[in-house]
Every structure is written in C-alpha cells, then in structure tokens.
Amino acid sequence: MVKERGVADKEAGLSMRSWGWSAYKKRDAIYCPRCHALILPSGEAGTFDFPKVGVVSMRLGKVIYIDVEVKAGNTAFAFSEFDEEKRVWAESTKERPKFLWLCIGRSLRDNKKPRRTYLIPLELFYALESELDRLSIPYGCETLAPYELEWCGDGVWKLYDGFLETLEAGDINVDTREETSST
C-alpha cells in the first residue's frame, strides 16, 4: 500500500502541473532526527496533501483555489482511510472546494484489477460513505465513472471533460441518488 500511495502522490503532482495548475505537495509529517517525535511541518494536523492548488480559469480570468488529498486502495478503498484529522481540517477550511485524488486497483498493468484513478469532490465521498451498504468503495464503482482520469503515460493522467466548467460554475455539490438508482 505504501508503494501505491507514493506513486499516486507523484502522479497527482505531475498531472496537476501538466494541466497548468500550481500544485505542490505538503509533507504530512516527519520524525525529528534527534528525539524521534512526530512533527507536522504545516503546523496543522490533517492538512491535505496538495492544499491551495491554483486552477487557472481563462473564462473567468482568475485563479480558483482547491485542496486535493491523495488516497490509494488496493481492491477497494476503505472509508476509514480518510481519517478524522483530515475530516476536521476539511470542515474547518471551507473557503476552498475539496477533492480526493483516489486510486483503486493494483497496478496499471494488472490483468484483473488495473489501477483506476479518479478526481472526486469530497462531497461525493461523503455521499458514498452514507449511501453504500459497505465499509469501502469497491473497485469499479459505477458512481465514480464520470470522475475517472485517463492514463497518458510518463506519470501523467488526463483530466476528465467538464471539470473546469463545473468548478467555474461553483457546482460541486454532489447527489448520488439519481446516479446509483440508474446503475
């Protein structure tokens, strides 16, 4: 799991920068080399991996800032992996939209469950958590299909169509009831 998470972090940063976004990873935590105590470089527990990502909107003529947290799961993604500190931080910093860069699957070349990557609004994650009758998001969850990114190679994913328009409109509230009833 650690390997997938490290790969996902690198791919998220490379991809967002290739899209023209200003995205730089914050360190979650490090250990002090002297006393071995856990130190939070950001000074705040629960800070997302890529806080204050600048998304340039040419249509609006401004930069829209979002926060992105990177998470990876093997054959499913457990809701508990998005820990309480992240939830508290997300609730306390509502001035920017929140997204999860979510990877589910083994590896890109796996025959049975190749890794799929999604950029989903945090509201969708919360909706799935309350609506799915399980403890995790399964591999191949059809509700995530519109948010799936396309692999381009060299560590870069292509953003799905409609993301910028949705972000510019400020319409990131997600209701999955219609989508899940039709699938």
C-alpha angles and dihedrals in degrees: 000000000000091000093052091048092052091049091047092052092052093045092048092053094044093047097047092048090048088056089057095256123138099237123162125167122240117213111248097210140326134199119246108246091220108041099014091229117151111257125195106212092195089055090230127086116230098025111159119252093247108028120182099011109186113228111190114222109196091182093055094033094229145086118260114205122216135172120231127195119194119219132170133195132181110222093346138005116242114222088221090066087076092072131209095258090058091048092050092048091049091051093048095050104051096148091092131046113253126223137181121221095209126190120189123177140051110272134328091257097046112125098211105036113008114191115271122196128206137182104210133174111252088236089064091053091052091047092052090047091057098038104042114083093222142069096250146033106258125228108267095022102177094211088067094052096097089054097050118125122219120236112239099174133246092070095301130121126197117238115240120252116267099027096114094043091052092047093047091051090051088233103138098127106117130206112186098183094095094043095048094046092055095049 
